[in-house]
Amino acid sequence: MESLHRKAVELDVRLRKRLALPGQQQLMSTKPPQILTAELVLSVSDLPSRE
């Protein structure tokens, strides 16, 4: 009898956690992606010669 009661309590706890998860996920804020770019501009005279 005691083990059945313990199992019922464990299942109830698991159910409550599972039902709370979608609510917690809705509260999460997503951040927009950060796009980082760089550019390197060289003139032909800056390049090493091919001698």
Secondary structure, DSSP 8 states (H G I E B T S, - for coil): -HHHHHHHHHHHHHHHHHHHHHHHHHH----------------GGGS----
